[in-house]
Amino acid sequence: MKKKILILTISLMSISFIMKAQNEKAMIKTASGLEYRIDVEGKGVKPVAGDKVVVHYTGKLTNDTIFDSSHKRNQPFGFVLGMGQVIKGWDEGIALLNIGSKATLRIPASLGYGDRDMGSIPPNSTLIFEVELLDVVSGPKPYDMGSKQWKVQPSGLKYVVVQDGTGIKVQNGMSVSVHYSGYFEDGKTFDSSVQRGEPITIILGKRQVIPGWEEGISLLKVGDKAKFFIPYNLAYGDAGRGTIPAKANLIFDVEVVKAVEVAKPATYNCAGKDTLTTKSGLKYIMVNKGNGAQALAGKKAKVHYTGYLSDGTSFDSSVERGEPIEFVLGQGQVIPGWDEGIQLLKVGDKARFIIPPSIGYGDKAMGPIPANSTLVFDVELVDTEK
């Protein structure tokens, strides 16, 4: 009798194992090395590059240690597909799903964080993600030129106004707010303020954007919608930048939302004030003392500033844009001279920083800033995270 019970138990275990093996699909391996398995087939649309996707996920190491989970935060994660906003394995893997799909992604280090130490993720880690695609919001659609023809500038810039606005003509020195979507020649989106829901604001003529933009925006009025074809020599040139490869011609759909005259910010009066120098070579002058909280590393700081070259030429100003910048101190989000200098301030303080190239942009030219430039910043600490 015991023998029969044992045989029956083994048989039931075998059946259970077979059923589990049949229900659990094999992982499929792509040419890149990504492995994936669709655990639940979704019925919704499949995203394409440029779409915003919303995903729930749990991330594990190969030993089943969970290093991150949107479920625990009760907050799904959204990003724009194909923009390099996430690791390569995610950009590839999520593109394989439909809305409602649940899948397992096995991402090798080459498509993950490589040999970087990411705290809870050791270097050269293979990552396992259980993901569910919750929603897809279609990316911007390129403007239709209809029967309109390109106008070609001597520089090589091509443009066409697809919809006429009724506002003022844009002029150099104006603060100009622009919505845009950028495309490669194959039609793939690489960036879009429309998806972010926030236009970019620039001071025209300050060389804060690529030359093709400076020239193109200056041809428009407020309310105009236009398409630019920008050859690579007026864009990011032979080197490229980020997700934009070398010698890439770019297409932009733009809409001029607003343009206003801006008053030049007043240069701080530092007469009679002491100039102090730190070990790094940073020089600073306290112009006005505030009485707010001290700026600290690891905390957000909100700063108004105007930047000058050593000859007094202004190259950038948040004051002109009417919007201070925010960043986390001590995280390398700004130049070292700023990371050091802002931590010397309290909310309400106004100071002048004189930043040598070694803690500025070094031997790199940055738009209107030549290589090896000493920079002067008049700054005000507007607020800080407590």
Buried (B, 14 or more C-beta within 10 A) or exposed (E): EEEEEEEEEEEEEEEEEEEEEEEEEEEEEEEBBBBBBBBEEBEBBBBBBBBBBBBBBBBBBEEEEBBBBBEEEEEBBBBBBBBBEBBBBBBBBBBBBBBBBBBBBBBBBBBBBBEEEBEEBBEBBBBBBBBBBBBBEEBBEBBEEEEEEEEEBEBBBBBBBBEEBEBBBBEEEBBBBBBBBBBBEEEBBBBBBBBEEEBBBBBBBBBBBBBBBBBBBBBBBBBBBBBBBBBBBBBBBEEBEEBBEEBBBBBBBBBBBBBEEBEEBEEBEBEEBEEEEEEBBBBBBBBEEBEBBBBBEEBBBBBBBBBBBEEEEBBBBBBBBEEBBBBBBBEEEBBBBBBBBBBBBBBBBBBBBBBBBBBBBBEEEBBBBEEBBBBBBBBBBBBBBE
